[in-house]
């Protein structure tokens, strides 16, 4: 199954109530799969092709405001168009899932894979102080599993969750074990959802507007308190051969797959390499990477970008050890051998 | 006899609907929004559908309509109310869903959402308040500002050569097959208020009967933005806005209404 198809099938199985989206390469298979699969007959899930990504994210806003489980998917230029909506969704504290199958930029860029939307996903993207919870799948299996996890986190924190994938993971085919069909939601939290004001409660209002500065500041403090909770409870990562590693590669998504191979090749040559794979990009595992500064000599951040995630690696390492970055971009992908020789060059240069 | 002797239950002849909250309206004295809010809430009250109604407010003067309407509401990003309403209605097809939008919201920044929501024939009601100006931001030119009309960004009057023509979006959406009912009303005189309320009732009945989209334009004044007294603004509206935006039904029961020439 393709990574994109896994997202679509997982959405149905996760008991999603609706999908709103607009075609864009390299993720159009998601909408195509959903339309072909007739989820309305399978589970009652609604699928609607919107007139733009702007409309799609605002349909998500409306649907999520009623307490339903909704998602949209797109790729980089489309995700840029959704930033306004995402800011409103974060401000209004609505749960939803957004999948970004990243392609190279800037602008129309390329339809080939890239990891150049890290800043947009992790540092904001839209206006205002807000955070998305960002998950980075490194396999088709995780494309499916993170749909379910993403919905769980979205509802746990009433916050938008983004799956930051890329064209490699979206387009590649792998075996995948799909979870069983989950039921769609049947109850909606009367404390905040807009399902019609009944006599037994006050009216509910979904808005990100608060004109009184003191109250808007309070709202921001509440959001920040929530983000601190996310940071202390939801950090996810995977350490591969890091225990005795002198050289730690830091990567996520498709780069982590390549990095895993690099570790294997390096170990065969007697180089003690390890891989720290980020699973959550926000929250970022600052402390866990910092701990490795006690044992590792050098950190090599690899990303299909000109160097975005490496800035967080620097914040984590706090100048305690040397940090290098290697990236390819514009749709180009490095090979494991390429990265290994980069690592070897760094080691030789050092000695 | 003092005021307290007069305010007694037995003397009440007309009451604020309980679907309007007690919050003080943020609209300028003389503005049509208050009346439009009120007749909309009266219709929902009279139909007994408060528990089944979800409204979507826009960005503009009526951004905080949810402060005044005692129903569940979502506040949309600028121009996106029809998309937000689509998301709600698709998942709750048996609820009554409406948007309440101004001209800048609906006919400029939200044109794509307006046209496509209408074209899909979403079974919702769109209430469109057209006062030919951006009221909340201080009287800038709107897509519906009429030729020659002065605003803060057309200080010498709207020049259609350089600024384009006012957009008759109501005429435009009437042509779309998904749209079932299109009418243009006003709320500046008692007779007009009654007709506007009747149209709103018709629109919600259409939604009840799953007929598709109903679109109600209310041509309104903006005495603050137009820099006129409320009375002068209403006279100006009748003399200048109505010839460009004539009142009456444009589409009824899914059929375009033939224009009779006077």
Interface residues (C-beta under 8 A of the other chain):
Chain A: X17 X18 X20 X46 X48 X50 X51 X52 X54 X55 X56 X58 X59 X60 X61 X62 X63 X64 X65 X66 X68 X70 X84 X85 X88 X92 X194 X195 X196 X197 X198 X199 X203 X204 X205 X206 X207 X208 X209 X211
Chain B: X50 X51 X52 X53 X54 X56 X63 X64 X66 X69 X70 X71 X72 X73 X74 X75 X76 X77 X80 X83 X84 X85 X86 X87 X88 X90 X91 X92 X95 X112 X113 X116
